[in-house]
């Protein structure tokens, strides 16, 4: 994902709890580069002690997809089970988990001991039907509604599917590519990438290609927020802008939160859009409050207890050193998990750039291997799009890069 570079690698070291250090290896007398455009921020996060201690694999191969034996459809226990790009994971409300297995076109079940079975789907398709006869095209995001039905964002089929608790796969909304509202059977989407449900049972959809948030209420699809122009303007829902919204969640008060690029947006039940944390065009990984925090590339957001949001932040940033003498590549090496409080305060609790890693580590193939263990040594690669919490607030992670499910334990 990253090009080879002889410039400079920033390695972040957290050898003392609650501190972070930046080590810079300078190139002798480099030419002065132009100042990078607005917002590239490599300032080190200010970490308090993370409540999380250990990262471990629960199920799946733990092998990246380009290596033999990494993926498959096989059920099993622990590392004998196989996934192929698991994109999302949620609690099933019964002590287990449901997983959107993207390139297997299936929904999988997993118990806490890592026993994996297939819940729904088989080969790729769009047919409705029973759990074994119905087919999914590209399941990327899932959630449960108040009736216990499973809602599925079927991204490349431009549809939102429903798997009822009675075992039938059907359409909740969507009939091809477009931006038409109205009857759920004839409405159209353009890459529905994330779904969430409020207390009333309304389904909210990140309609990525249309730059809007859609709502499915009963049999009707409407635009909930965004005007479709693409942008970052806050304000009344109908006038506000979104740009490629990536992930969505709803809290206990029915506030809707959207992760897009470098910002977290909030939509109140009254229909007002605001920016909770991050800034337009400001890319980085700084902890802080509101606009003083920065994100690199947000891929997931979930609402946890007490109004805390859990987000996945992945990506890389180019920037200048403090004295502008060296062009830096801020190679964070993968996904970080960050907490966002109701007032917009951001704290990083898991992520490779708060680890102690060898110099030039992310230039090597070894960086793409499974790295479990204490949180100050273990890390995630880039393809993390789904996380969920268990009742003890341990974090379960759908690691699409390594075709496995991993647990971040307190």
C-alpha atoms as one frame of an Amber mdcrd trajectory, in Angstrom:
protein
   0.000   0.000   0.000   2.928   2.294   0.689   5.612   3.106  -1.886   9.250
   2.552  -1.005  10.853   5.737   0.209  14.256   6.905   1.302  12.779   9.876
   3.073  11.961   9.294   6.676   9.896   7.061   8.900   8.374   8.283  12.058
   8.294   5.598  14.715   6.214   6.253  17.764   7.338   4.706  21.017   5.312
   4.333  24.166   7.843   2.897  26.538   6.380   4.806  29.470   2.620   4.595
  30.090   0.904   7.818  29.227   3.702   9.226  27.115   4.625   9.212  23.455
   7.921  10.020  21.817   8.764  10.785  18.198  12.098   9.565  16.894  13.293
  11.236  13.712  16.058   9.851  11.497  17.087  12.808   9.392  18.495  12.776
   5.904  21.632  14.973   5.796  21.029  18.383   4.222  17.937  17.561   2.136
  16.544  20.086  -0.308  13.763  22.191   1.145  10.402  20.855  -0.020   7.387
  23.020  -0.619   5.113  23.369   2.374   2.433  20.713   2.265  -1.146  21.868
   1.904  -3.493  22.607   4.773  -4.012  20.279   7.639  -1.375  17.559   7.493
  -0.646  16.963  11.136   1.899  14.550  12.512   1.818  15.711  16.087   1.999
  12.764  18.452  -1.178  11.834  20.327  -1.133  12.539  24.042  -2.009   9.162
  25.500  -3.370   8.314  28.872  -2.982   4.694  29.852  -5.086   2.503  27.585
  -7.672   0.347  29.374  -6.881  -2.374  26.841  -4.029  -4.805  27.433  -3.913
  -7.752  25.015  -4.722  -8.391  21.341  -5.380 -12.028  20.412  -6.846 -14.000
  17.522 -10.217 -15.678  18.129 -10.967 -17.323  14.787  -9.699 -17.402  11.230
  -6.354 -17.991   9.600  -4.505 -14.846  10.603  -2.808 -15.017   7.188  -2.897
 -12.250   4.592  -4.825 -13.035   1.419  -1.814 -13.238  -0.913  -0.446 -16.208
   1.049  -1.575 -19.816   0.611  -4.199 -21.107   3.013  -5.301 -17.668   4.073
  -8.967 -17.770   3.123 -11.884 -20.071   2.461 -15.428 -20.887   3.474 -14.688
 -23.590   6.000 -16.483 -23.659   9.325 -14.491 -24.730  12.348 -12.995 -23.693
  15.651 -10.371 -21.004  16.141  -7.665 -20.899  13.496  -9.187 -23.883  11.689
 -12.094 -21.678  10.560 -11.743 -19.644   7.388 -13.010 -16.241   6.263 -12.395
 -14.230   3.120 -12.252 -10.518   3.911 -14.531 -10.289   6.968 -15.768  -6.695
   6.803 -18.067  -6.294   9.792 -18.885  -7.901  13.120 -21.735  -7.309  15.571
 -22.979  -8.874  18.779 -25.964 -11.140  18.180 -27.466 -10.204  21.555 -27.139
 -13.783  22.770 -23.481 -13.857  23.707 -22.229 -14.615  20.206 -21.386 -12.674
  17.070 -22.470 -12.258  13.448 -19.905 -11.479  10.759 -20.258 -10.047   7.252
 -17.872 -12.286   5.286 -17.505 -10.018   2.260 -15.793 -12.125  -0.412 -17.451
 -15.341   0.743 -20.859 -13.643   0.212 -22.013 -15.044   3.538 -23.050 -14.119
   7.031 -21.162 -16.181   9.585 -21.830 -16.910  13.253 -19.155 -17.128  15.928
 -19.260 -18.104  19.589 -16.932 -16.653  22.198 -14.725 -19.759  22.011 -14.145
 -19.131  18.303 -16.530 -21.720  16.858 -17.551 -20.469  13.405 -20.573 -21.623
  11.382 -22.356 -20.263   8.314 -25.599 -18.448   9.106 -26.784 -17.337   5.663
 -25.706 -17.209   2.040 -23.714 -19.391  -0.330 -22.373 -18.342  -3.723 -22.569
 -14.749  -4.931 -25.956 -13.529  -6.121 -28.963 -11.393  -5.367 -31.797 -13.887
  -5.077 -34.152 -13.773  -2.111 -35.047 -16.988  -0.332 -34.188 -19.166   2.623
 -30.905 -18.950   4.503 -29.372 -21.559   2.217 -31.128 -20.656  -1.050 -31.050
 -16.860  -0.810 -27.826 -15.201  -1.907 -25.863 -12.064  -1.104 -23.727 -10.096
  -3.531 -21.327  -8.063  -1.388 -22.215  -7.874   2.316 -20.106  -5.121   3.902
 -22.077  -3.917   6.927 -24.660  -5.468   9.242 -26.868  -4.522  12.192 -29.855
  -5.932  14.067 -33.197  -4.145  14.204 -35.546  -4.090  17.187 -37.351  -7.204
  15.906 -34.178  -9.259  15.724 -33.994  -9.124  11.931 -30.526  -8.710  10.428
 -30.007  -5.717   8.133 -27.258  -6.051   5.499 -25.651  -3.367   3.342 -25.182
  -5.184   0.015 -22.840  -2.568  -1.395 -22.184  -3.584  -4.981 -25.771  -4.692
  -5.531 -26.888  -1.219  -4.416 -29.410  -2.666  -2.036 -30.133  -3.062   1.647
 -31.110  -6.634   2.435 -32.972  -8.074   5.388 -32.564 -11.538   6.887 -35.606
 -12.138   9.039 -35.462 -13.996  12.321 -37.635 -16.621  10.638 -34.833 -17.316
   8.171 -35.774 -15.492   4.963 -33.438 -13.283   2.916 -35.305 -10.402   1.293
 -34.938  -6.763   0.197 -35.363  -3.942   2.714 -34.756  -1.307   0.050 -32.984
  -0.741  -3.235 -33.447  -1.667  -6.872 -30.266  -0.737  -8.706 -27.976   2.272
  -8.907 -29.335   5.795  -8.562 -30.691   8.213  -5.981 -34.445   7.735  -6.213
 -36.535   7.915  -3.048 -39.993   6.471  -2.555 -41.202   2.910  -2.412 -38.492
   0.619  -1.051 -38.941  -1.771  -3.977 -38.170   0.894  -6.582 -35.819   3.225
  -4.672 -32.174   3.245  -5.728 -28.802   3.615  -3.976 -25.220   4.251  -5.035
 -22.916   2.095  -2.895 -24.667   1.632   0.444 -21.648   0.953   2.655 -22.940
   1.067   6.220 -26.220   0.568   8.074 -27.559   1.322  11.549 -30.986   1.228
  13.218 -32.652   3.575  15.710 -35.067   2.764  18.535 -38.059   3.060  16.199
 -36.695   0.503  13.769 -35.763   3.027  11.080 -32.717   1.986   9.042 -30.055
   4.600   8.319 -27.739   4.062   5.367 -24.450   5.656   4.354 -25.143   6.126
   0.644 -21.501   6.696  -0.206 -21.757   7.402  -3.920 -24.623   9.858  -3.481
 -22.928  11.712  -0.573 -26.044  11.448   1.582 -27.560   9.602   4.516 -30.717
   7.720   3.560 -33.486   6.385   5.782 -35.667   3.325   5.279 -38.824   3.576
   7.366 -41.228   0.735   6.773 -41.527   0.466   3.003 -40.369   4.002   2.221
 -36.888   5.300   1.404 -36.044   8.974   1.920 -32.990  11.203   2.195 -32.373
  11.853   5.886 -29.431  14.255   5.607 -27.264  15.738   2.887 -28.037  17.508
  -0.365 -25.926  15.265  -2.585 -23.474  17.942  -3.688 -20.546  16.541  -1.732
 -18.901  18.668   0.940 -18.626  19.347   4.653 -21.165  22.054   5.483 -23.017
  21.702   8.783 -26.535  22.968   9.437 -30.049  21.757   8.769 -30.079  18.185
   7.476 -31.496  19.045   4.059 -28.839  21.703   3.423 -25.828  19.987   5.006
 -23.110  18.316   2.966 -21.416  14.937   3.269 -18.560  13.569   1.199 -18.277
   9.801   0.769 -19.724   8.881   4.189 -18.108   5.614   5.279 -19.730   4.394
   8.490 -22.781   5.109  10.618 -24.100   4.389  14.105 -27.002   5.459  16.339
 -26.791   6.097  20.088 -29.413   5.421  22.775 -30.878   8.899  22.251 -31.290
   8.304  18.508 -28.521  10.692  17.545 -26.917   9.512  14.310 -23.128   9.647
  13.954 -21.316   9.452  10.628 -17.628   8.775  10.037 -16.331  10.323   6.826
 -12.714  10.902   5.924 -11.189  13.029   8.669 -14.382  14.020  10.486 -17.086
  12.646  12.747 -20.481  14.224  12.096 -23.539  14.216  14.348 -27.169  14.380
  13.240 -29.697  15.063  15.999 -33.262  13.690  15.918 -34.319  17.293  15.239
 -32.343  17.189  12.002 -29.312  19.354  12.750 -25.875  18.344  11.462 -22.672
  19.317  13.265 -19.040  18.229  13.337 -18.192  16.481  16.611 -14.464  15.901
  16.074 -11.836  16.418  13.396 -11.667  18.997  10.648 -12.259  19.228   6.934
  -9.063  18.311   5.122  -6.968  18.048   8.291  -5.351  14.628   8.201  -3.354
  13.199  11.075  -3.590  11.274  14.323  -3.682  13.834  17.103  -5.734  13.217
  20.232  -7.605  16.237  21.546 -11.044  17.791  21.692 -13.252  18.664  18.760
 -11.392  20.420  15.967  -8.077  19.993  17.806  -8.230  16.242  17.194  -7.298
  14.824  13.820  -7.997  11.603  11.960  -6.251   9.918   9.069  -8.982   7.872
   7.358 -12.048   6.792   9.311 -13.522   3.420   8.363 -15.835   2.423  11.239
 -17.873   3.933  14.062 -19.985   2.295  16.771 -21.824   3.703  19.788 -20.735
   2.212  23.098 -21.900   2.626  26.697 -22.293   6.071  28.244 -22.319   7.730
  24.858 -18.726   6.824  24.024 -18.043   6.290  20.319 -15.469   3.752  19.149
 -13.907   4.534  15.780 -11.397   2.835  13.508  -8.826   5.164  11.971  -6.565
   3.911   9.196  -4.299   5.440   6.583  -1.061   7.343   6.096  -0.111  10.998
   6.108   2.560  13.043   4.326   3.784  16.151   6.117   6.779  18.306   6.966
   8.997  18.200  10.023   8.500  20.977  12.546  11.264  23.144  11.057  10.073
  22.322   7.506  13.504  20.941   6.658  12.485  17.350   6.009   9.556  15.877
   4.154   8.150  13.127   6.338   5.988  10.142   5.699   3.973   9.484   8.810
   3.730   5.736   8.548   1.380   4.689  11.268   1.365   1.201   9.815  -2.281
   0.388  10.070  -5.523   0.854  11.921  -5.945   2.497  15.294  -8.967   2.254
  17.581  -9.896   5.563  19.138 -12.560   6.622  21.638 -14.664   9.753  21.188
 -16.597  11.150  24.149 -19.889  13.087  23.838 -18.000  16.391  24.050 -15.774
  15.415  21.107 -12.664  14.464  23.089 -10.600  11.843  21.251  -8.332   9.268
  22.910  -6.328   6.613  21.081  -6.339   3.263  22.909  -5.045   0.751  20.347
  -2.824   1.301  17.327   0.516   0.412  15.821   1.966   3.884  16.090   1.795
   3.797  19.909   3.874   0.601  19.875   7.597   0.059  20.205   8.610  -1.197
  16.743  11.948  -1.618  14.974  13.142   1.089  12.601  11.860   0.687   9.019
   9.497  -2.035  10.215   6.707  -1.097   7.842   9.014  -1.387   4.850   9.165
  -5.145   5.439   6.815  -7.972   4.585   6.859  -8.969   8.258   4.744  -5.926
   9.052   1.820  -7.521   7.243   1.855 -10.682   9.358  -0.231 -11.435  12.435
   1.086  -9.482  15.406  -0.776 -10.345  18.610   0.264  -9.744  22.196   0.394
  -6.755  24.568  -1.106  -3.595  23.093   2.255  -1.841  23.214   3.654  -4.440
  20.802   0.681  -5.835  18.852  -1.066  -3.951  16.065  -3.508  -4.075  13.169
  -2.885  -3.617   9.467  -4.963  -1.327   7.268  -8.044  -3.321   6.287 -10.186
  -2.957   9.405 -13.769  -1.914   8.702 -15.764  -3.537  11.512 -15.613  -3.684
  15.301 -18.052  -4.454  18.106 -18.121  -4.715  21.893 -19.014  -7.577  24.197
 -20.783  -7.027  27.520 -17.444  -6.356  29.230 -16.468  -3.786  26.595 -13.775
  -5.962  25.100 -13.410  -5.071  21.419 -13.841  -7.670  18.671 -12.244  -6.723
  15.373 -13.004  -7.998  11.865  -9.492  -8.041  10.400 -10.054  -8.204   6.643
  -6.324  -8.048   5.892  -5.571 -11.202   7.860  -8.915 -12.974   7.318  -9.642
 -13.374  10.991 -11.470 -12.096  14.042  -9.315 -10.628  16.801 -10.086  -9.579
  20.347  -8.749  -6.564  22.210  -9.108  -7.441  25.891  -9.067  -5.248  28.966
